[in-house]
Amino acid sequence: MDKRNSRKTSRTRLGDLVNLLREEILMGKRTAGEYLPSEKAFAEQYSLSNQSVRKGLDVLVSEGLIEKIPRVGTKVVGQPEGSFVTVKLGFHTSVTGEADILRLLSLFHKENPHIRVQAVPLSGYSYAYIHNYLTGGILDVVMMNYINFQEFLEIDNGDLLEPQQRNPELYPFLSDAFTTGDNRLLVQPFIFSPLILCYNRSHFQEANLSEPNSSWQWQDLIEHSNKLAIPNERLGFHCDLYSPNRWPLLLLQAGARFERSANGRIKLSGTPMMDALRYSKEMKHSIPYLSEGVTTGQSERLLAKGKVSMIMTSYFYLNYLLGEELPFDIAPVPHLGTPLTLLLNTGLAVYRHSQVKDAAVKLVEFLTSYQSQLFIRQHTYSLPARRLAAEWVGEEQRYRPSRFSLFRETMPCFRYFTDLGINATELAELNQELKLYWAGLENEESLCSSIEGSGQYA
């Protein structure tokens, strides 16, 4: 067992074991009739007692995923073929942690034993292939974020999705984002998050610095970052600026929109947007190692190890800090004078021609029910789309930052990348060009020439 796991409590380690087995069974990695390793083997692997392992396996027995055969072992359960319907759910792999989706699927199965859910992991930024997954019968329900949805509409695939009933219990602004111009809700909101600042409180206390607040502008962050950084020990600030879920933030805060020439192509030279891009580049050089070589969850892992004092992240990625002994809190992201933040929105769509559409709709209704949404609120750091669940107040089951509910006050500040005047295809294409510019591999003149002179930005 690695050092990271050795710092976890026995309860957390047991949860890791149960969640992993549940995931492997639901995703077909452990098939019906297969026997699990012994309780003793699990106990040694996860540094648990045999009794703790036994209690954990009992949870999976109660969910109908395994059965214990006296003096033989523990067997993965399967039902006779044809005794249930199977709904194939395409999901972002990150949501196994962001929404504990596999435990939710187990709860769904307990309430609907005649419906099995086959979890199909999806990968990649482009959702063009989802057309073939739907029409080929590979998926009945597909998870989409806002970028995925916009991309799907741009390639005229909206008619593949079943219009859904608008749920008044979900935040209206989330439903608005997944509603077409002809007032069809094609994706039901599931979880969401604005970009936020996350920081190590003890680092601020040790440096005798006041903690971040809503008045912070980017210059405040830069100044505090320089004071918090310790050469060869830790960074003051870290984030993945190159991510399409990050870099639009500064441009939105600058109040600029991509302008168009008469031919419809993006115009950049001499525009406020070019000024905003230039500022983004300058800020990157003001904070060394802002985004070089960043992988998913790296900023959060650095924060957990005490190697960075502040990160820009989301409620989704706070889940990388679950189980860590870290005195962290959150604050609104810094701004340029007008507080704005980028909103990330993930929902569930149903394939219109699914052979099991009724069961698929039932799954979406369950995942957006108060029961499931409250489960997300209580067991993760993600924000459920259902208002009463997101704003639930009660006895917490895990560490919760003191300013967790700040999202409620910052809702008027939420924006999407489309507020920049670009579509999902242009977002992806600009992302490639801007990486070169921000890395110093392309100057301003060549950036403008590449964007303005290429028909791909028309």
DANORVEN-V654598 format. One record per residue. SS is DSSP state (a for helix, b for strand, c for the rest). PSI is psi in degrees with one decimal (999 if undefined). D_LAST is the distance of its C-alpha to the last C-alpha in whole Angstrom. Layout:
# DANORVEN-V654598
SS,PSI,D_LAST
SS,PSI,D_LAST
This chain:
# DANORVEN-V654598
c,136.2,53
c,169.5,51
a,-34.6,51
a,-46.4,49
a,-31.9,50
a,-23.0,54
c,-10.8,53
c,154.6,52
c,161.8,55
a,-34.4,56
a,-41.1,55
a,-41.9,51
a,-39.2,52
a,-41.1,54
a,-39.4,50
a,-43.3,48
a,-49.5,51
a,-43.9,51
a,-40.6,47
a,-45.5,46
a,-41.9,49
a,-45.1,47
a,-44.9,44
a,-36.4,45
a,-46.5,47
a,-29.1,44
c,4.2,42
c,8.1,44
c,-24.6,45
c,116.2,49
c,161.3,50
c,132.8,52
c,-16.1,56
c,144.2,55
b,139.5,57
c,160.1,56
c,165.1,58
c,160.4,61
a,-36.1,61
a,-40.0,63
a,-43.5,60
a,-40.2,57
a,-41.9,60
a,-40.3,60
a,-36.5,56
a,9.8,55
c,50.8,58
c,164.5,59
c,157.6,63
a,-36.1,64
a,-40.5,64
a,-43.5,61
a,-42.4,59
a,-42.4,61
a,-38.4,60
a,-42.3,56
a,-30.8,57
a,-30.6,59
a,-43.7,55
a,-29.5,54
a,-44.5,57
a,-26.0,56
c,-2.6,53
c,16.8,54
c,-27.1,52
b,164.7,55
b,145.1,59
b,126.0,62
b,112.2,65
c,133.6,68
c,10.2,69
c,-57.0,66
b,-166.0,63
b,121.2,60
b,140.8,58
b,134.2,54
c,144.1,55
c,150.2,53
c,156.6,54
c,139.0,55
c,132.9,52
c,-4.4,51
c,-3.1,53
c,163.4,49
b,149.8,46
b,125.2,43
b,125.3,40
b,116.1,37
b,117.5,35
b,122.7,32
b,151.6,32
b,129.1,30
c,-28.0,33
c,-21.7,33
a,-9.8,34
a,-31.6,38
a,-35.6,38
a,-30.4,36
c,6.7,38
c,46.3,41
a,-34.1,39
a,-34.2,42
a,-35.4,45
a,-38.8,43
a,-33.9,43
a,-41.0,47
a,-38.9,47
a,-42.2,46
a,-35.6,48
a,-36.1,51
a,-23.5,50
c,70.3,49
c,-16.0,51
c,-3.6,50
b,121.9,46
b,142.4,45
b,122.3,42
b,115.0,40
b,121.2,38
b,108.7,35
b,138.5,33
b,149.4,29
c,162.5,28
c,153.2,24
c,-34.0,21
c,136.9,19
c,17.1,21
c,-33.1,20
c,-16.1,23
a,-28.5,25
a,-48.6,24
a,-34.0,27
a,-39.2,29
a,-53.5,29
a,-22.2,30
c,2.5,32
c,12.2,34
c,-27.0,34
c,144.7,33
c,-33.4,34
b,137.8,33
b,135.9,30
b,133.5,29
b,137.1,25
b,-179.7,24
a,-39.4,22
a,-45.3,19
a,-45.2,20
a,-45.8,20
a,-40.6,17
a,-39.9,16
a,-41.9,18
a,-36.0,17
a,-26.7,14
c,22.4,15
c,42.0,18
c,5.4,21
a,-32.4,22
a,-9.2,25
a,-14.8,26
b,139.0,27
c,123.4,30
c,137.0,30
b,160.1,33
c,132.6,35
c,129.2,34
c,112.3,37
c,-13.2,38
c,-10.5,39
b,152.9,36
c,124.0,34
a,-37.2,32
a,-24.2,29
a,-41.8,29
a,-37.8,29
a,-38.8,26
a,-26.5,24
c,17.8,24
b,133.0,25
c,171.7,22
c,-26.1,22
c,22.4,25
c,35.5,27
c,124.2,27
b,110.3,28
c,-14.5,27
c,127.8,28
b,123.4,31
b,143.6,31
b,-60.0,33
b,160.1,33
b,167.2,31
b,135.9,31
b,161.6,30
b,141.5,29
b,167.9,33
b,135.6,35
b,140.2,38
b,159.3,41
b,111.7,44
a,-36.5,47
a,-32.7,50
a,-40.1,48
a,-40.0,47
a,-42.7,51
a,-34.7,52
c,1.5,50
c,44.8,52
c,144.6,48
c,147.4,47
c,158.2,44
c,148.5,41
c,-180.0,40
c,-12.0,38
c,-9.6,38
c,130.7,37
b,173.3,34
a,-31.3,33
a,-35.0,35
a,-41.9,38
a,-43.1,37
a,-45.1,36
a,-45.3,40
a,-35.3,41
a,-42.7,40
a,-33.8,41
a,-29.8,45
a,-25.3,44
c,141.2,43
b,115.8,46
c,133.1,46
c,12.0,46
c,-50.6,47
b,157.5,44
b,156.0,40
b,-34.9,40
b,146.7,36
b,139.0,34
c,164.9,31
c,82.4,28
c,-26.5,25
c,-11.7,23
c,138.4,23
c,-10.8,20
c,11.5,22
c,-56.5,24
c,-26.9,21
a,-18.5,19
a,-52.6,23
a,-35.8,23
a,-38.6,20
a,-42.0,21
a,-29.1,24
c,-11.6,23
c,15.6,22
c,154.4,19
c,147.5,15
c,125.4,12
b,163.5,11
b,143.4,9
c,174.5,9
c,-27.5,10
c,3.7,7
c,-6.3,5
c,155.3,4
b,133.3,7
b,129.6,10
c,-45.2,13
c,127.8,16
c,13.3,18
c,160.2,17
a,-29.1,19
a,-38.0,17
a,-36.3,18
a,-41.4,21
a,-39.2,21
a,-37.5,20
a,-41.7,22
a,-40.1,25
a,-40.1,24
a,-42.4,25
a,-40.6,28
a,-38.0,29
a,-41.0,29
a,-14.0,31
a,-20.9,33
c,93.8,34
c,146.1,35
c,32.9,34
c,-41.6,31
c,15.3,29
c,129.4,30
c,30.1,31
c,133.6,31
c,165.7,31
c,125.6,31
c,1.4,34
a,-42.7,35
a,-43.2,35
a,-38.4,37
a,-37.3,40
a,-40.5,40
a,-42.9,41
a,-32.7,44
c,-0.7,45
c,15.8,45
c,-3.3,43
b,148.9,41
b,-33.7,42
b,145.5,38
b,153.4,35
b,126.6,32
b,-162.3,32
b,166.0,32
c,-34.2,35
c,-50.8,34
a,-11.5,34
a,-21.7,37
a,-16.7,39
a,-14.7,39
a,-1.5,42
c,130.8,44
c,-6.3,47
c,142.9,47
c,84.5,50
c,125.6,48
c,75.0,48
b,157.1,44
b,176.5,43
b,162.4,39
b,163.5,38
b,153.1,35
c,149.9,32
c,164.5,33
b,-176.7,30
c,22.8,30
c,-36.0,32
c,114.2,30
c,120.2,31
c,150.3,28
b,158.2,27
b,133.9,25
b,132.9,26
b,130.2,26
b,123.0,27
b,134.9,28
b,-171.8,29
b,128.2,31
b,148.5,29
b,133.4,32
b,124.0,31
c,-35.1,31
c,22.0,33
c,140.3,35
c,-13.5,39
c,44.7,40
a,-39.1,38
a,-43.3,41
a,-36.2,42
a,-43.2,38
a,-40.2,38
a,-38.2,41
a,-45.4,40
a,-41.6,37
a,-37.7,39
a,-46.3,42
a,-21.9,39
c,8.5,38
c,163.7,42
a,-38.7,44
a,-50.7,46
a,-41.2,43
a,-36.6,41
a,-36.4,44
a,-44.5,45
a,-44.9,41
a,-39.8,42
a,-24.8,46
a,-6.5,45
c,179.2,41
c,-0.4,40
c,157.6,37
b,118.3,36
b,151.9,37
c,-21.1,35
b,125.6,38
a,-51.0,39
a,-30.7,43
a,-43.3,42
a,-34.9,40
c,14.2,42
c,139.9,46
c,127.0,48
c,-168.1,51
c,120.6,53
c,144.5,50
c,-5.1,51
c,172.5,49
c,135.3,48
c,125.2,46
c,145.1,45
c,-25.2,46
c,29.2,43
c,-36.4,41
c,12.0,41
a,-19.8,39
a,-29.0,36
a,-39.1,38
a,-20.7,38
a,3.9,34
a,-39.6,32
a,-13.8,31
a,-2.4,29
b,135.5,27
b,157.2,23
c,163.0,21
a,-27.2,17
a,-17.0,15
a,-8.6,17
a,-6.2,15
c,24.8,12
c,162.6,10
c,-179.7,11
a,-37.3,13
a,-43.9,11
a,-35.5,9
a,-46.2,12
a,-40.5,14
a,-41.5,11
a,-34.8,12
a,-40.2,16
a,-43.7,16
a,-42.6,15
a,-29.3,17
a,-43.7,20
a,-43.0,21
a,-49.3,20
a,-26.5,23
c,-2.6,25
c,13.5,25
c,-2.7,24
c,132.2,21
c,176.2,22
a,-40.2,20
a,-45.3,19
a,-31.4,18
a,-48.9,16
a,-40.4,14
a,-43.4,14
a,-41.9,12
a,-44.6,9
a,-26.0,9
c,0.9,10
c,132.2,8
a,-14.7,5
a,-16.8,6
a,14.2,4
c,999,0
